[in-house]
Amino acid sequence: MHPKALLDACSELVGQVLKFEHPADAVVSRYFREHRSLGPRERATLAETVYAVLRRKLLFDHLAPSGSGPRQRRMAILGFHGPRDFLKSALTEQEKSWLDQCDAIRPQDLLERHRHNFPEWLVQPLKDQLGEGFWALAEGLNQPAPLDLRVNLLTDKREDVRRELELAGLHGQPTPYSPWGLRLAGKPAINRLDAFARGAVEVQDEGSQLLALLLDAKRGEMVVDFCAGAGGKTLAIGAAMRNTGRLYAFDTSAHRLDALKPRLARSKLSNVHPAAIAHERDDRVKRLAGKIDRVIVDAPCSGLGTLRRNPDLKWRQSAEAVQEMTEKQAAILQSASRLLKPGGRLVYATCSLLRQENEDIAAAFGAANPDFSAMPAGQVLEPLKVRDAAALCSGGDDGLQYLRLWPHRHATDGFFAALWVKN
């Protein structure tokens, strides 16, 4: 595509995304469906330009007024994903001069808000948790995420799949912590690979894999994934159970569970039973009370741990929305806990960075439920071939109480997990 046409397309898409009427990934997907003539390179440029604008929106909002032309074009120029000489061939002389001036600005000369690019309501809670580490997190969240795969150990071995991908021209390395994962360079089209088609691999962030590991579901058990969504952790748990026992995948969204069906077919699992529920007190849930060996609650949350992949979330969330979310999280966790029989394990997890959705929820549940005893996450992970398990955990009196994954420390999405055993 000619540089000018590609920049025009970027400007159009940036304008649509910045309305914040729908999630950015949905807007980008719809744009691609409406413009099927776009090739892989053009699609990559469009998507990465949009995400660059969302990641550094406050900075670009600060720089854009000094330029000329429509705002969405100025934002697209600042975030353009591609060689500068290619971009400049689409610009006027005035735009080139303006872009050079913007490029010459040193980060240390910017105001804090233009360096971290977080909404103000989010800054202080993160600084309170991380101190000077806040700046490393901010930079980490403004970088694109790698592509992690989970190997289906029910059917394949990780090293065999790694070699297969190598033959297909894809260079992958074992994930640092998860014994199930491979991390690929770049963002190849995985769905075109035989390994994907036959269910040998699924796209799943290493942090999400560790949540499934933490549940440590065994052969023949009764297990519930309480907020299953599209089923990434469900599939990992089902494989860990070696396709035995019974694994319920509950969710209040039948649409999300529909996305599990093709993945389930590829996985070769027959022990998974998806079920849409009306709410956390649904009769399906009540009938299983006291009968379940293990429950994982990957609760609805702000999703702020996924900002590398979904940078629009920081502009679409608010402190008020997070507060409302915590009330729902506490209710879901309490209801899910009733499923467990004595000796059963409960895991509460989020992909949030915020203490109020994580440690605060876990502490309140522990205080209100003396019939549950907390388990140190690090001690659970160590026997499961998770390297440096202690380095993944923080909080609690023993320093190993919770799994706490940070993008800038562990190169995963931001995840939290707490676990208990029912007395």
HUSULBEL-V202435 format. One record per residue. N is the residue number from 0. RES is the residue in one small letter. SS is DSSP state (@ for helix, = for strand, . for the rest). BURIAL is # if it has 9 or more other ideal C-beta (glycine too) atoms within 8 Angstrom, else .. D_FIRST is the distance of its C-alpha to the first C-alpha in Angstrom with 1 decimal. Layout:
BEGIN
N:RES:SS:BURIAL:D_FIRST  N:RES:SS:BURIAL:D_FIRST
END
This chain:
BEGIN
0:m:.:.:0.0  1:h:.:.:3.8  2:p:@:#:6.3  3:k:@:.:8.3  4:a:@:.:6.6  5:l:@:#:6.1  6:l:@:#:9.7  7:d:@:.:10.9  8:a:@:#:10.2  9:c:@:#:12.0  10:s:@:#:14.7  11:e:@:#:15.3  12:l:@:#:15.8  13:v:@:#:17.9  14:g:@:#:20.0  15:q:@:#:20.7  16:v:@:#:21.7  17:l:.:#:23.9  18:k:.:.:26.0  19:f:.:.:27.5  20:e:.:.:28.5  21:h:.:.:27.4  22:p:.:.:26.6  23:a:@:#:23.2  24:d:@:.:22.5  25:a:@:.:23.4  26:v:@:#:21.2  27:v:@:#:18.1  28:s:@:.:19.2  29:r:@:.:19.7  30:y:@:#:16.3  31:f:@:#:14.8  32:r:@:.:17.4  33:e:@:.:16.5  34:h:.:.:12.8  35:r:.:.:13.3  36:s:.:.:10.2  37:l:.:#:8.4  38:g:.:.:8.8  39:p:@:.:11.2  40:r:@:.:9.3  41:e:@:#:7.4  42:r:@:#:10.9  43:a:@:#:12.7  44:t:@:#:11.1  45:l:@:#:11.9  46:a:@:#:15.3  47:e:@:#:16.3  48:t:@:#:15.6  49:v:@:#:17.7  50:y:@:#:20.4  51:a:@:#:20.6  52:v:@:#:21.3  53:l:@:#:23.9  54:r:@:#:25.5  55:r:.:#:26.0  56:k:@:#:26.3  57:l:@:#:29.7  58:l:@:#:28.5  59:f:@:#:25.4  60:d:@:.:27.7  61:h:@:#:30.0  62:l:@:#:27.4  63:a:@:#:25.3  64:p:.:.:28.2  65:s:.:.:28.3  66:g:.:#:24.8  67:s:.:.:23.8  68:g:.:.:21.8  69:p:.:.:21.6  70:r:@:.:22.6  71:q:@:#:19.8  72:r:@:#:17.4  73:r:@:#:19.8  74:m:@:#:20.1  75:a:@:#:16.4  76:i:@:#:16.4  77:l:@:#:19.5  78:g:@:#:18.3  79:f:.:#:14.7  80:h:.:.:14.3  81:g:.:.:13.0  82:p:.:.:14.3  83:r:@:.:15.9  84:d:@:.:15.0  85:f:@:#:11.2  86:l:@:#:12.1  87:k:@:#:14.7  88:s:.:.:12.6  89:a:.:#:11.5  90:l:.:#:15.3  91:t:.:.:18.4  92:e:@:.:21.3  93:q:@:.:23.1  94:e:@:#:20.5  95:k:@:#:20.3  96:s:@:.:24.1  97:w:@:#:24.3  98:l:@:#:21.9  99:d:@:.:24.1  100:q:@:#:27.2  101:c:@:#:25.9  102:d:@:.:25.1  103:a:.:.:28.6  104:i:.:#:30.4  105:r:.:.:32.5  106:p:@:.:32.7  107:q:@:.:36.6  108:d:@:.:36.6  109:l:.:#:35.1  110:l:.:.:37.2  111:e:@:.:37.6  112:r:@:#:35.6  113:h:@:#:32.6  114:r:@:#:33.0  115:h:@:#:33.7  116:n:.:#:31.5  117:f:.:#:33.9  118:p:.:.:35.5  119:e:@:.:39.1  120:w:@:.:40.9  121:l:@:#:39.4  122:v:@:#:40.1  123:q:@:.:43.9  124:p:@:#:44.3  125:l:@:#:42.0  126:k:@:#:43.8  127:d:@:.:47.1  128:q:@:.:46.1  129:l:@:#:44.4  130:g:.:.:45.8  131:e:.:.:44.0  132:g:@:.:41.9  133:f:@:#:40.1  134:w:@:#:37.8  135:a:@:#:36.8  136:l:@:#:36.1  137:a:@:#:33.9  138:e:@:#:31.8  139:g:@:#:31.7  140:l:@:#:30.5  141:n:.:#:27.7  142:q:.:.:26.3  143:p:.:.:24.2  144:a:.:#:26.6  145:p:.:.:26.8  146:l:=:#:26.7  147:d:=:#:30.3  148:l:=:#:31.6  149:r:=:#:35.1  150:v:=:#:36.7  151:n:.:#:38.9  152:l:.:#:42.2  153:l:.:#:43.9  154:t:.:.:42.1  155:d:.:#:40.7  156:k:.:.:41.4  157:r:@:#:39.0  158:e:@:.:39.3  159:d:@:.:38.8  160:v:@:#:35.6  161:r:@:#:34.4  162:r:@:.:35.1  163:e:@:#:33.3  164:l:@:#:30.1  165:e:@:#:30.5  166:l:@:.:30.7  167:a:.:.:27.4  168:g:.:.:25.8  169:l:.:#:26.2  170:h:.:.:28.4  171:g:=:#:30.6  172:q:=:.:33.7  173:p:=:#:36.6  174:t:.:#:36.4  175:p:.:.:39.0  176:y:.:#:41.2  177:s:.:#:40.6  178:p:.:.:42.1  179:w:.:#:39.7  180:g:=:#:36.3  181:l:=:#:33.6  182:r:=:#:30.9  183:l:=:#:27.6  184:a:.:.:25.3  185:g:.:.:21.8  186:k:.:.:20.7  187:p:.:.:20.6  188:a:.:.:20.6  189:i:@:#:24.4  190:n:@:.:24.8  191:r:@:.:23.9  192:l:.:#:26.8  193:d:@:.:30.3  194:a:@:#:31.9  195:f:@:#:30.2  196:a:@:.:31.0  197:r:.:.:34.6  198:g:.:#:35.1  199:a:.:#:35.6  200:v:=:#:33.3  201:e:=:#:32.2  202:v:=:#:29.9  203:q:.:#:32.4  204:d:.:#:32.7  205:e:@:#:35.6  206:g:@:#:37.5  207:s:@:#:37.5  208:q:@:#:38.9  209:l:@:#:41.7  210:l:@:#:42.7  211:a:@:#:43.2  212:l:@:#:45.2  213:l:@:#:47.3  214:l:@:#:48.6  215:d:.:#:49.8  216:a:.:#:50.4  217:k:.:.:52.9  218:r:.:.:53.6  219:g:.:.:55.3  220:e:.:#:54.9  221:m:=:#:54.1  222:v:=:#:51.0  223:v:=:#:49.1  224:d:=:#:45.5  225:f:.:#:46.3  226:c:.:#:42.8  227:a:.:#:40.8  228:g:.:#:37.5  229:a:.:#:35.1  230:g:.:#:37.5  231:g:@:#:36.1  232:k:@:#:39.5  233:t:@:#:41.3  234:l:@:#:39.9  235:a:@:#:40.8  236:i:@:#:44.3  237:g:@:#:44.8  238:a:@:#:44.0  239:a:@:#:46.4  240:m:.:#:49.0  241:r:.:.:48.6  242:n:.:#:48.1  243:t:.:.:51.6  244:g:.:#:53.2  245:r:=:.:51.5  246:l:=:#:48.5  247:y:=:#:47.9  248:a:=:#:44.4  249:f:=:#:45.2  250:d:=:#:42.8  251:t:.:.:43.1  252:s:.:.:39.7  253:a:@:.:39.8  254:h:@:.:36.1  255:r:@:#:35.6  256:l:@:#:38.1  257:d:@:.:36.2  258:a:@:#:33.4  259:l:@:#:36.0  260:k:@:#:37.0  261:p:@:.:34.3  262:r:@:#:34.5  263:l:@:#:38.3  264:a:@:.:38.1  265:r:@:#:36.1  266:s:@:#:38.5  267:k:.:#:41.6  268:l:.:#:43.5  269:s:.:.:46.3  270:n:.:#:48.0  271:v:=:#:45.6  272:h:=:.:46.6  273:p:=:#:44.1  274:a:=:#:45.8  275:a:=:#:44.7  276:i:.:#:47.3  277:a:.:.:47.9  278:h:.:.:48.7  279:e:.:#:50.2  280:r:.:.:53.7  281:d:.:#:52.8  282:d:@:.:55.6  283:r:@:#:53.6  284:v:@:#:53.7  285:k:@:.:57.4  286:r:@:.:58.4  287:l:.:#:57.1  288:a:.:.:58.9  289:g:.:.:60.7  290:k:.:.:59.4  291:i:=:#:56.2  292:d:=:#:56.1  293:r:=:#:52.8  294:v:=:#:50.5  295:i:=:#:47.2  296:v:=:#:46.1  297:d:=:#:42.5  298:a:.:#:43.0  299:p:.:.:40.6  300:c:.:#:39.8  301:s:.:#:37.6  302:g:.:#:35.1  303:l:@:#:34.8  304:g:@:#:35.0  305:t:@:#:31.5  306:l:.:#:29.8  307:r:.:#:27.6  308:r:.:.:26.0  309:n:.:#:26.8  310:p:.:#:26.8  311:d:.:#:27.1  312:l:@:#:30.6  313:k:@:#:32.2  314:w:@:#:31.2  315:r:@:.:32.3  316:q:.:#:35.6  317:s:.:.:38.8  318:a:@:.:42.2  319:e:@:.:43.7  320:a:@:#:41.5  321:v:@:#:42.3  322:q:@:#:46.0  323:e:@:.:45.8  324:m:@:#:44.0  325:t:@:#:46.9  326:e:@:.:49.4  327:k:@:#:47.5  328:q:@:#:47.1  329:a:@:#:50.8  330:a:@:#:51.7  331:i:@:#:49.5  332:l:@:#:50.8  333:q:@:#:54.4  334:s:@:#:54.0  335:a:@:#:52.3  336:s:@:#:55.2  337:r:.:#:57.7  338:l:.:#:56.3  339:l:=:#:57.5  340:k:=:#:60.8  341:p:=:.:62.9  342:g:=:.:61.3  343:g:=:#:57.8  344:r:=:#:54.8  345:l:=:#:52.6  346:v:=:#:49.3  347:y:=:#:47.7  348:a:=:#:44.1  349:t:=:#:41.2  350:c:.:#:37.8  351:s:.:#:39.0  352:l:.:#:39.8  353:l:.:#:42.5  354:r:@:#:46.2  355:q:@:#:47.2  356:e:@:#:45.2  357:n:.:#:46.3  358:e:@:#:49.6  359:d:@:#:51.1  360:i:@:#:50.6  361:a:@:#:52.0  362:a:@:.:55.0  363:a:@:#:55.9  364:f:@:#:55.7  365:g:@:#:57.9  366:a:@:.:60.4  367:a:@:.:60.7  368:n:.:#:61.0  369:p:.:.:63.7  370:d:.:.:63.6  371:f:=:#:60.3  372:s:=:.:60.4  373:a:=:#:57.3  374:m:=:#:56.1  375:p:.:#:54.6  376:a:@:#:51.0  377:g:@:#:51.2  378:q:@:#:54.2  379:v:@:#:52.6  380:l:@:#:49.5  381:e:@:#:51.4  382:p:.:.:52.8  383:l:.:#:49.5  384:k:.:.:48.0  385:v:.:#:46.0  386:r:.:.:46.0  387:d:.:.:47.2  388:a:@:#:47.8  389:a:@:#:49.9  390:a:@:.:47.0  391:l:@:#:45.1  392:c:=:#:47.9  393:s:=:.:49.5  394:g:.:.:51.9  395:g:.:#:55.2  396:d:.:.:58.5  397:d:.:.:57.8  398:g:.:#:54.3  399:l:.:#:52.9  400:q:.:#:53.1  401:y:=:#:49.5  402:l:=:#:46.3  403:r:=:#:44.0  404:l:=:#:40.5  405:w:.:#:38.5  406:p:@:#:34.8  407:h:@:#:35.8  408:r:@:.:38.9  409:h:@:#:38.0  410:a:.:.:34.2  411:t:.:#:34.4  412:d:.:#:33.8  413:g:.:#:36.8  414:f:=:#:39.5  415:f:=:#:43.2  416:a:=:#:45.9  417:a:=:#:49.6  418:l:=:#:52.0  419:w:=:#:55.5  420:v:=:#:58.1  421:k:=:#:60.4  422:n:.:.:64.0
END
